[in-house]
Amino acid sequence: MTGRRVRTEDRGLVRVLVVDNVAKRNALDFRALDELEEACGAAARDRVRCLLLRGAGEDAFSSGFDLAEMGRTSRAGLRPDEAVERAADALSAVPCPTVAFLNGSAFGGGLELAATCDLRVAREGALLGLPPAKLGVVYPEGGIGRFLGLVGAARTRELFLVGRPVDAATALAWGLVNRLAPAAGAEAVALALADEIAGNAPLAVQGMKRILQLLEGTHERGLSEREREEIAGLRRRAFESADMREARQARAERRPPRFRGE
C-alpha cells in the first residue's frame, strides 16, 4: 500500500484507516478522499466489526482540506466541499461502528470526518476547529447538522461563526469528543474502545447504529426542496466568490484576509 494517502491496517477485529500526508499535517486532498471512500466500501464488504480512523504520525489527525487544491475540482467534477461531504457520507454508511482517534489537532474537513464517526477519542493537547468563516466557505447542511447533533445549536454557532479552535478538554466538556486520553497512552485507549465494540454482537451494534442514524436524520427530512435549493445556492455562491479567492491569496502571502462580501 506504499504511496497511498489512506493506509489500511487490520488489528484483530478492528480495521484501522490511517490518513497519511504527514508533510501537510495529514491534509485531505481529492486523492485521499477517494481512497477513504474506497476503504469504507471495502470495510463494508469485508464485514469489519469496528473501524478506527486516525492520522499518520503523532502531531495531527488532519489539518482539513489541502488549500493547494481548494480552487480545483475532482475527477468527478466535485468541489472540495462536495468531495468532503461525499467521503463523510461513505464513512457514515459503513455498517459497523466507527471510532475517530484524534491523535492530534483536527480542523475543517478533518474534524467533520471525526464528527461523522460514531465515537471520538482525543489526545490531550489536541486542538479542534472549524475555519470555514475564515476561508469564505459556506458549509453544507449535512456537515453542520452533524455538529448540531453533537454539541447543540449554541456551541455549533460558536464553532462555525467565530472559527476559533477549542482544546480537547473543552471538546470533551461540550460532548464533541467522548473520551480524553493522556498523550502517551492515547492510542491504546482508542484501540481498547474499538476492541470492546468489535467484541459485541455485530448484528446488535449494527442494528442500533442504523436506528440511531434514522432518528438523528429526522431534522434533515424536514427541509423542503426549495430550502435545499437555497442552501445549494449559498454554497455555490461562496465557492465562486472573490472572498474565497482572497482567503487563499492571503494564506499564500501570510497576511490577514481583506474580505469584501463579494
Summary of the structure (lengths in Angstrom):
residues: 262
radius of gyration: 17.8
end to end distance: 43.8
largest distance: 54.7
contacts: 856
relative contact order: 0.13
helix: 53%
strand: 17%
